Amino acid sequence: AAKNILGTFQSNPKILYVVIGAVAVIGLVLALSGGSSETQVAKAAVSVGQAVVLKNPNGGDTQLNALPQLVSVAMTEEDDKQIVCHVPPGTSGVVEAEQSVGLLQFVKVKVSEGPCQGNGGWVAKINVQPK
């Protein structure tokens, strides 16, 4: 079968160009046809006073901060002072306030169980799920 195909291409090289063109057109159509629908990120619908569960979607503990901000991986002493507590996944709390900083949404949560019970701090809204 391969000899017949090679023989056809050698006897009529225009077929080779047609095949290459068809593959290119199909590839172009596939590349340009995607992306028409926008993917929506599920946001937690929480309000002040609502009971919530703290859970980091990336795994690990959730970090409560003194201010509504993200702390970088390369923490300085100043950043270290902003950390109120590290909360294990699944810990319950109550929303005390909401605030947006740029495009990021934060909620202030008072922890109601576990080692950080009674502490309050700010977390990114993505770390909060309604109870």
Long-range contacts (C-beta under 8 A, 24 or more apart in sequence): 43-105, 43-125, 43-126, 44-125, 44-126, 44-128, 44-129, 44-130, 45-130, 46-95, 46-98, 46-107, 46-125, 46-128, 46-130, 47-95, 47-98, 48-95, 48-96, 48-97, 48-98, 49-94, 49-95, 50-94, 50-95, 50-130, 50-131, 51-92, 51-93, 51-94, 51-112, 51-130, 51-131, 52-92, 52-93, 52-94, 52-95, 52-107, 52-109, 52-128, 52-129, 52-130, 52-131, 53-90, 53-91, 53-92, 53-93, 53-128, 53-129, 53-130, 53-131, 54-87, 54-89, 54-90, 54-91, 54-92, 54-93, 54-109, 54-111, 54-123, 54-127, 54-128, 55-89, 55-90, 55-127, 55-128, 55-129, 56-89, 56-127, 57-126, 57-127, 59-89, 60-89, 61-86, 61-87, 61-88, 61-89, 62-86, 62-87, 62-89, 62-91, 62-123, 62-127, 63-87, 63-123, 64-109, 64-111, 64-116, 64-119, 64-120, 64-121, 64-122, 64-123, 65-121, 65-122, 65-123, 66-121, 66-122, 67-122, 68-99, 68-101, 68-106, 68-108, 68-122, 69-101, 69-106, 69-122, 70-104, 70-124, 84-116, 84-119, 84-120, 84-121, 85-111, 85-115, 85-116, 85-119, 85-121, 86-116, 87-111, 87-114, 87-116, 88-114, 88-115, 91-116, 92-131, 95-128, 96-120, 98-125
